[in-house]
Amino acid sequence: MKVLTAILIMTFSIFLLAGNITVVLDWYPNTNHTGIFVAKDLGFYTEEGLSVKVIQPSKLTSEQIVASGRAEFGVSYQEAVTLARGEGLPIVSICAIIQHNTSGFAWLKSEGIKSVKDWEGKKYGSWGSPIEKATIEYIMRKYGADPEKVIFVNVGQMDFFSGTLNDVFDFAWIYYGWDGVASRIKGIEIGYLSLKDLDPVFDYYTPVIITSERMIKEKPDIVRRFMRATYKGYMYAIDHPEEAARILLKYAPELDERIVIESQKYLSKEYKADSPKWGYQRKEVWERYAKWLHSMGFLKKMIDVEKAFTNEFLP
């Protein structure tokens, strides 16, 4: 057993010394990930002596894959990192891909919804998450609406437009950088309320890039080199959104070209936003949302947020 353990450790070390690393996405490739593909395509990783393989999660989540060492880096989001840390998974967020939460609730304009109060009596297209349900109930109570009057319809990953246009549900939680942009391209008028505007507690980091505590402890140089190249990738996407979009399309040709280009133009302004630099994370953002998760019973005890994220590896 000791010999096998030694061989595994040696293999892990040789693999990383050779600069071969794996990045696991949180979902299929999209404009949240553009900077990673830009860094790969334009040779920024190669310049740092890294050979990067990008994969998508299967049965396991990106958090589980990174924590287990099957990937050195991954794409996640603050909620998942916080809950994972609460369960003892040793993962750390090393940068925020987008500075502010660009998700919110949307509906067809024809629904006549003007405010949160108007959600009463409507069908909500849910993916079945307890935190999702708690978020909606919290917001409705805050704005004087009765959450018991919302009809939750579990639709899994059904597309927003398929669901609303076919009357499966009336409103849903969307990422404006994709579905909001797509609505303009499709010529479909929607109403929208941003989560961060509904309550500052929901202005958390989504998505983020994660690594493991082991990587930070044993291979900090790899983490630093990876982040240096990734930083260049996202800065390129900020400065050259259309060119960056076309690079993403090379790796994900199945995506709608018009949506990708317009989504990239939107997100390129959101990546850094009002932050002093791309990727920077603030303690108060992590603390604020962790306290909310704890108060709602999703965290058994408060985590040490200073161990959940770091800005150490930003250039």
Contacts in CASP RR format, 6 or more apart in sequence:
PFRMAT RR
TARGET T0000
AUTHOR 0000-0000-0000
METHOD contacts of the structure
MODEL  1
MKVLTAILIMTFSIFLLAGNITVVLDWYPNTNHTGIFVAKDLGFYTEEGL
SVKVIQPSKLTSEQIVASGRAEFGVSYQEAVTLARGEGLPIVSICAIIQH
NTSGFAWLKSEGIKSVKDWEGKKYGSWGSPIEKATIEYIMRKYGADPEKV
IFVNVGQMDFFSGTLNDVFDFAWIYYGWDGVASRIKGIEIGYLSLKDLDP
VFDYYTPVIITSERMIKEKPDIVRRFMRATYKGYMYAIDHPEEAARILLK
YAPELDERIVIESQKYLSKEYKADSPKWGYQRKEVWERYAKWLHSMGFLK
KMIDVEKAFTNEFLP
16 72 0 8 1.000
16 219 0 8 1.000
16 222 0 8 1.000
18 51 0 8 1.000
19 49 0 8 1.000
19 50 0 8 1.000
19 51 0 8 1.000
19 222 0 8 1.000
20 50 0 8 1.000
20 51 0 8 1.000
20 53 0 8 1.000
21 50 0 8 1.000
21 51 0 8 1.000
21 52 0 8 1.000
21 53 0 8 1.000
21 71 0 8 1.000
21 72 0 8 1.000
21 73 0 8 1.000
21 222 0 8 1.000
21 226 0 8 1.000
22 52 0 8 1.000
22 53 0 8 1.000
22 54 0 8 1.000
22 55 0 8 1.000
22 70 0 8 1.000
22 71 0 8 1.000
22 72 0 8 1.000
22 73 0 8 1.000
23 36 0 8 1.000
23 52 0 8 1.000
23 53 0 8 1.000
23 54 0 8 1.000
23 55 0 8 1.000
23 71 0 8 1.000
23 72 0 8 1.000
23 73 0 8 1.000
23 74 0 8 1.000
23 75 0 8 1.000
24 54 0 8 1.000
24 55 0 8 1.000
24 56 0 8 1.000
24 57 0 8 1.000
24 62 0 8 1.000
24 65 0 8 1.000
24 66 0 8 1.000
24 70 0 8 1.000
24 71 0 8 1.000
24 73 0 8 1.000
24 74 0 8 1.000
24 75 0 8 1.000
25 33 0 8 1.000
25 54 0 8 1.000
25 55 0 8 1.000
25 56 0 8 1.000
25 57 0 8 1.000
25 62 0 8 1.000
25 74 0 8 1.000
25 75 0 8 1.000
26 32 0 8 1.000
26 57 0 8 1.000
26 61 0 8 1.000
26 62 0 8 1.000
26 74 0 8 1.000
26 75 0 8 1.000
26 76 0 8 1.000
26 77 0 8 1.000
26 207 0 8 1.000
27 56 0 8 1.000
27 57 0 8 1.000
27 75 0 8 1.000
28 56 0 8 1.000
28 252 0 8 1.000
29 37 0 8 1.000
29 54 0 8 1.000
29 56 0 8 1.000
29 248 0 8 1.000
29 251 0 8 1.000
29 252 0 8 1.000
29 255 0 8 1.000
30 178 0 8 1.000
30 248 0 8 1.000
30 252 0 8 1.000
30 255 0 8 1.000
30 260 0 8 1.000
30 263 0 8 1.000
31 177 0 8 1.000
31 178 0 8 1.000
31 245 0 8 1.000
31 248 0 8 1.000
31 260 0 8 1.000
31 263 0 8 1.000
31 264 0 8 1.000
31 267 0 8 1.000
32 75 0 8 1.000
32 97 0 8 1.000
32 98 0 8 1.000
32 207 0 8 1.000
32 267 0 8 1.000
33 54 0 8 1.000
33 75 0 8 1.000
33 248 0 8 1.000
34 234 0 8 1.000
34 237 0 8 1.000
34 244 0 8 1.000
34 245 0 8 1.000
34 247 0 8 1.000
34 248 0 8 1.000
34 264 0 8 1.000
34 267 0 8 1.000
35 230 0 8 1.000
35 233 0 8 1.000
35 234 0 8 1.000
35 236 0 8 1.000
35 237 0 8 1.000
35 244 0 8 1.000
36 52 0 8 1.000
36 54 0 8 1.000
36 75 0 8 1.000
36 230 0 8 1.000
36 233 0 8 1.000
37 54 0 8 1.000
37 247 0 8 1.000
37 248 0 8 1.000
37 250 0 8 1.000
37 251 0 8 1.000
38 44 0 8 1.000
38 233 0 8 1.000
38 234 0 8 1.000
38 236 0 8 1.000
38 237 0 8 1.000
38 244 0 8 1.000
38 247 0 8 1.000
38 248 0 8 1.000
39 45 0 8 1.000
39 52 0 8 1.000
39 229 0 8 1.000
39 230 0 8 1.000
39 232 0 8 1.000
39 233 0 8 1.000
40 52 0 8 1.000
40 54 0 8 1.000
40 251 0 8 1.000
41 247 0 8 1.000
41 250 0 8 1.000
41 251 0 8 1.000
42 232 0 8 1.000
42 233 0 8 1.000
42 236 0 8 1.000
42 247 0 8 1.000
43 229 0 8 1.000
44 228 0 8 1.000
44 229 0 8 1.000
44 230 0 8 1.000
44 232 0 8 1.000
44 233 0 8 1.000
45 51 0 8 1.000
45 52 0 8 1.000
45 226 0 8 1.000
45 229 0 8 1.000
47 229 0 8 1.000
48 225 0 8 1.000
48 226 0 8 1.000
48 228 0 8 1.000
48 229 0 8 1.000
49 225 0 8 1.000
50 222 0 8 1.000
50 225 0 8 1.000
50 226 0 8 1.000
50 229 0 8 1.000
52 226 0 8 1.000
54 251 0 8 1.000
55 71 0 8 1.000
57 65 0 8 1.000
60 68 0 8 1.000
60 70 0 8 1.000
61 80 0 8 1.000
62 71 0 8 1.000
62 74 0 8 1.000
62 75 0 8 1.000
62 76 0 8 1.000
62 80 0 8 1.000
62 210 0 8 1.000
63 76 0 8 1.000
63 80 0 8 1.000
63 81 0 8 1.000
63 84 0 8 1.000
63 89 0 8 1.000
63 91 0 8 1.000
63 210 0 8 1.000
64 89 0 8 1.000
65 71 0 8 1.000
65 74 0 8 1.000
66 72 0 8 1.000
66 73 0 8 1.000
66 74 0 8 1.000
66 76 0 8 1.000
66 91 0 8 1.000
66 210 0 8 1.000
66 211 0 8 1.000
66 212 0 8 1.000
67 84 0 8 1.000
67 89 0 8 1.000
67 90 0 8 1.000
67 91 0 8 1.000
67 212 0 8 1.000
69 212 0 8 1.000
69 214 0 8 1.000
72 211 0 8 1.000
72 212 0 8 1.000
72 215 0 8 1.000
72 219 0 8 1.000
72 222 0 8 1.000
72 226 0 8 1.000
73 94 0 8 1.000
73 209 0 8 1.000
73 210 0 8 1.000
73 211 0 8 1.000
73 215 0 8 1.000
73 226 0 8 1.000
74 209 0 8 1.000
74 210 0 8 1.000
74 211 0 8 1.000
75 97 0 8 1.000
75 207 0 8 1.000
75 208 0 8 1.000
75 209 0 8 1.000
75 210 0 8 1.000
76 91 0 8 1.000
76 93 0 8 1.000
76 207 0 8 1.000
76 208 0 8 1.000
76 209 0 8 1.000
76 210 0 8 1.000
77 204 0 8 1.000
77 205 0 8 1.000
77 206 0 8 1.000
77 207 0 8 1.000
77 208 0 8 1.000
78 93 0 8 1.000
78 204 0 8 1.000
78 205 0 8 1.000
78 206 0 8 1.000
78 208 0 8 1.000
78 285 0 8 1.000
78 286 0 8 1.000
78 289 0 8 1.000
79 131 0 8 1.000
79 204 0 8 1.000
79 206 0 8 1.000
79 289 0 8 1.000
79 293 0 8 1.000
81 91 0 8 1.000
81 92 0 8 1.000
81 93 0 8 1.000
81 208 0 8 1.000
81 210 0 8 1.000
81 308 0 8 1.000
81 309 0 8 1.000
82 286 0 8 1.000
82 289 0 8 1.000
82 290 0 8 1.000
82 293 0 8 1.000
82 299 0 8 1.000
82 303 0 8 1.000
82 305 0 8 1.000
82 308 0 8 1.000
83 293 0 8 1.000
83 298 0 8 1.000
83 299 0 8 1.000
84 91 0 8 1.000
85 91 0 8 1.000
85 303 0 8 1.000
85 307 0 8 1.000
85 308 0 8 1.000
86 299 0 8 1.000
86 300 0 8 1.000
86 301 0 8 1.000
86 303 0 8 1.000
90 212 0 8 1.000
90 213 0 8 1.000
90 214 0 8 1.000
91 210 0 8 1.000
91 211 0 8 1.000
91 212 0 8 1.000
91 213 0 8 1.000
92 210 0 8 1.000
92 211 0 8 1.000
92 212 0 8 1.000
92 213 0 8 1.000
92 216 0 8 1.000
92 307 0 8 1.000
92 308 0 8 1.000
92 309 0 8 1.000
92 310 0 8 1.000
93 205 0 8 1.000
93 208 0 8 1.000
93 209 0 8 1.000
93 210 0 8 1.000
93 281 0 8 1.000
93 308 0 8 1.000
93 309 0 8 1.000
93 310 0 8 1.000
94 208 0 8 1.000
94 209 0 8 1.000
94 210 0 8 1.000
94 211 0 8 1.000
94 223 0 8 1.000
94 227 0 8 1.000
94 309 0 8 1.000
94 310 0 8 1.000
94 312 0 8 1.000
94 313 0 8 1.000
94 314 0 8 1.000
95 208 0 8 1.000
95 209 0 8 1.000
95 227 0 8 1.000
95 230 0 8 1.000
95 231 0 8 1.000
95 278 0 8 1.000
95 279 0 8 1.000
95 280 0 8 1.000
95 281 0 8 1.000
95 311 0 8 1.000
95 313 0 8 1.000
95 314 0 8 1.000
96 205 0 8 1.000
96 208 0 8 1.000
96 275 0 8 1.000
96 279 0 8 1.000
96 280 0 8 1.000
96 281 0 8 1.000
97 205 0 8 1.000
97 207 0 8 1.000
97 208 0 8 1.000
97 209 0 8 1.000
97 234 0 8 1.000
97 271 0 8 1.000
97 279 0 8 1.000
98 205 0 8 1.000
98 206 0 8 1.000
98 207 0 8 1.000
98 267 0 8 1.000
98 270 0 8 1.000
98 271 0 8 1.000
98 273 0 8 1.000
99 205 0 8 1.000
99 270 0 8 1.000
99 271 0 8 1.000
99 272 0 8 1.000
99 273 0 8 1.000
99 274 0 8 1.000
99 275 0 8 1.000
99 279 0 8 1.000
99 280 0 8 1.000
100 196 0 8 1.000
100 203 0 8 1.000
100 270 0 8 1.000
100 273 0 8 1.000
101 194 0 8 1.000
101 195 0 8 1.000
101 196 0 8 1.000
101 202 0 8 1.000
101 203 0 8 1.000
101 204 0 8 1.000
101 205 0 8 1.000
101 206 0 8 1.000
102 175 0 8 1.000
102 176 0 8 1.000
102 177 0 8 1.000
102 194 0 8 1.000
102 267 0 8 1.000
102 270 0 8 1.000
103 173 0 8 1.000
103 174 0 8 1.000
103 175 0 8 1.000
103 176 0 8 1.000
103 194 0 8 1.000
103 195 0 8 1.000
103 206 0 8 1.000
104 173 0 8 1.000
104 174 0 8 1.000
104 175 0 8 1.000
104 176 0 8 1.000
104 192 0 8 1.000
104 193 0 8 1.000
104 194 0 8 1.000
104 195 0 8 1.000
104 198 0 8 1.000
105 119 0 8 1.000
105 171 0 8 1.000
105 172 0 8 1.000
105 173 0 8 1.000
105 174 0 8 1.000
105 192 0 8 1.000
105 193 0 8 1.000
105 195 0 8 1.000
106 160 0 8 1.000
106 171 0 8 1.000
106 172 0 8 1.000
106 174 0 8 1.000
106 176 0 8 1.000
106 179 0 8 1.000
106 180 0 8 1.000
106 183 0 8 1.000
106 190 0 8 1.000
106 191 0 8 1.000
106 192 0 8 1.000
106 193 0 8 1.000
107 113 0 8 1.000
107 122 0 8 1.000
107 164 0 8 1.000
107 170 0 8 1.000
107 171 0 8 1.000
107 172 0 8 1.000
107 190 0 8 1.000
107 191 0 8 1.000
108 164 0 8 1.000
108 165 0 8 1.000
108 170 0 8 1.000
108 188 0 8 1.000
108 189 0 8 1.000
108 190 0 8 1.000
108 191 0 8 1.000
109 189 0 8 1.000
109 190 0 8 1.000
109 191 0 8 1.000
110 189 0 8 1.000
111 122 0 8 1.000
111 170 0 8 1.000
111 171 0 8 1.000
112 118 0 8 1.000
113 119 0 8 1.000
113 122 0 8 1.000
113 170 0 8 1.000
113 171 0 8 1.000
113 191 0 8 1.000
115 143 0 8 1.000
116 139 0 8 1.000
116 140 0 8 1.000
116 142 0 8 1.000
116 143 0 8 1.000
116 144 0 8 1.000
116 145 0 8 1.000
116 193 0 8 1.000
116 198 0 8 1.000
117 143 0 8 1.000
117 144 0 8 1.000
117 145 0 8 1.000
119 136 0 8 1.000
119 140 0 8 1.000
119 145 0 8 1.000
119 149 0 8 1.000
119 150 0 8 1.000
119 171 0 8 1.000
120 145 0 8 1.000
120 146 0 8 1.000
120 149 0 8 1.000
120 150 0 8 1.000
121 149 0 8 1.000
121 150 0 8 1.000
121 151 0 8 1.000
122 150 0 8 1.000
122 151 0 8 1.000
122 170 0 8 1.000
122 171 0 8 1.000
123 150 0 8 1.000
123 151 0 8 1.000
123 153 0 8 1.000
123 168 0 8 1.000
123 169 0 8 1.000
123 170 0 8 1.000
123 171 0 8 1.000
124 136 0 8 1.000
124 150 0 8 1.000
124 151 0 8 1.000
124 152 0 8 1.000
124 153 0 8 1.000
124 169 0 8 1.000
124 170 0 8 1.000
124 171 0 8 1.000
124 172 0 8 1.000
125 152 0 8 1.000
125 153 0 8 1.000
125 154 0 8 1.000
125 155 0 8 1.000
125 158 0 8 1.000
125 163 0 8 1.000
125 168 0 8 1.000
125 169 0 8 1.000
125 171 0 8 1.000
125 172 0 8 1.000
126 132 0 8 1.000
126 133 0 8 1.000
126 152 0 8 1.000
126 153 0 8 1.000
126 154 0 8 1.000
126 155 0 8 1.000
126 156 0 8 1.000
126 172 0 8 1.000
127 154 0 8 1.000
127 155 0 8 1.000
127 156 0 8 1.000
127 157 0 8 1.000
127 173 0 8 1.000
128 152 0 8 1.000
128 154 0 8 1.000
128 156 0 8 1.000
130 298 0 8 1.000
131 293 0 8 1.000
131 296 0 8 1.000
131 298 0 8 1.000
132 173 0 8 1.000
133 152 0 8 1.000
134 296 0 8 1.000
134 298 0 8 1.000
135 195 0 8 1.000
135 202 0 8 1.000
136 147 0 8 1.000
136 150 0 8 1.000
137 147 0 8 1.000
138 199 0 8 1.000
138 296 0 8 1.000
139 198 0 8 1.000
139 199 0 8 1.000
140 146 0 8 1.000
140 147 0 8 1.000
140 150 0 8 1.000
141 147 0 8 1.000
142 198 0 8 1.000
142 199 0 8 1.000
143 198 0 8 1.000
153 168 0 8 1.000
153 169 0 8 1.000
155 163 0 8 1.000
155 168 0 8 1.000
155 169 0 8 1.000
158 168 0 8 1.000
160 172 0 8 1.000
160 174 0 8 1.000
160 179 0 8 1.000
161 179 0 8 1.000
161 182 0 8 1.000
161 183 0 8 1.000
161 186 0 8 1.000
161 188 0 8 1.000
162 168 0 8 1.000
163 169 0 8 1.000
163 172 0 8 1.000
164 170 0 8 1.000
164 171 0 8 1.000
164 172 0 8 1.000
165 188 0 8 1.000
174 180 0 8 1.000
174 192 0 8 1.000
176 192 0 8 1.000
176 194 0 8 1.000
176 266 0 8 1.000
177 263 0 8 1.000
177 266 0 8 1.000
177 267 0 8 1.000
177 270 0 8 1.000
178 259 0 8 1.000
178 263 0 8 1.000
180 190 0 8 1.000
180 192 0 8 1.000
181 259 0 8 1.000
181 262 0 8 1.000
181 263 0 8 1.000
181 266 0 8 1.000
182 256 0 8 1.000
182 259 0 8 1.000
182 263 0 8 1.000
183 189 0 8 1.000
183 190 0 8 1.000
184 262 0 8 1.000
185 256 0 8 1.000
185 258 0 8 1.000
185 259 0 8 1.000
185 262 0 8 1.000
195 202 0 8 1.000
195 203 0 8 1.000
196 202 0 8 1.000
196 203 0 8 1.000
200 288 0 8 1.000
201 288 0 8 1.000
201 289 0 8 1.000
201 292 0 8 1.000
202 289 0 8 1.000
203 285 0 8 1.000
204 285 0 8 1.000
204 286 0 8 1.000
204 288 0 8 1.000
204 289 0 8 1.000
205 281 0 8 1.000
205 285 0 8 1.000
205 286 0 8 1.000
208 281 0 8 1.000
208 309 0 8 1.000
209 227 0 8 1.000
209 230 0 8 1.000
211 223 0 8 1.000
215 222 0 8 1.000
215 223 0 8 1.000
216 223 0 8 1.000
216 310 0 8 1.000
220 313 0 8 1.000
223 313 0 8 1.000
224 313 0 8 1.000
226 313 0 8 1.000
227 313 0 8 1.000
227 314 0 8 1.000
227 315 0 8 1.000
228 315 0 8 1.000
231 278 0 8 1.000
231 279 0 8 1.000
231 314 0 8 1.000
231 315 0 8 1.000
233 244 0 8 1.000
234 271 0 8 1.000
234 278 0 8 1.000
234 279 0 8 1.000
235 278 0 8 1.000
236 243 0 8 1.000
236 244 0 8 1.000
237 244 0 8 1.000
237 264 0 8 1.000
237 267 0 8 1.000
237 268 0 8 1.000
237 271 0 8 1.000
238 268 0 8 1.000
238 269 0 8 1.000
238 271 0 8 1.000
238 272 0 8 1.000
238 278 0 8 1.000
239 268 0 8 1.000
241 261 0 8 1.000
241 264 0 8 1.000
241 265 0 8 1.000
241 267 0 8 1.000
241 268 0 8 1.000
242 261 0 8 1.000
242 264 0 8 1.000
242 265 0 8 1.000
244 264 0 8 1.000
244 268 0 8 1.000
245 260 0 8 1.000
245 261 0 8 1.000
245 263 0 8 1.000
245 264 0 8 1.000
245 265 0 8 1.000
246 261 0 8 1.000
248 255 0 8 1.000
248 260 0 8 1.000
248 264 0 8 1.000
249 255 0 8 1.000
249 257 0 8 1.000
249 260 0 8 1.000
252 260 0 8 1.000
271 278 0 8 1.000
271 279 0 8 1.000
272 278 0 8 1.000
272 279 0 8 1.000
277 314 0 8 1.000
278 314 0 8 1.000
279 311 0 8 1.000
279 314 0 8 1.000
280 311 0 8 1.000
280 314 0 8 1.000
281 309 0 8 1.000
281 310 0 8 1.000
281 311 0 8 1.000
283 305 0 8 1.000
283 306 0 8 1.000
286 305 0 8 1.000
286 308 0 8 1.000
286 309 0 8 1.000
287 305 0 8 1.000
290 299 0 8 1.000
290 302 0 8 1.000
290 303 0 8 1.000
290 305 0 8 1.000
290 308 0 8 1.000
291 302 0 8 1.000
293 299 0 8 1.000
294 301 0 8 1.000
294 302 0 8 1.000
END
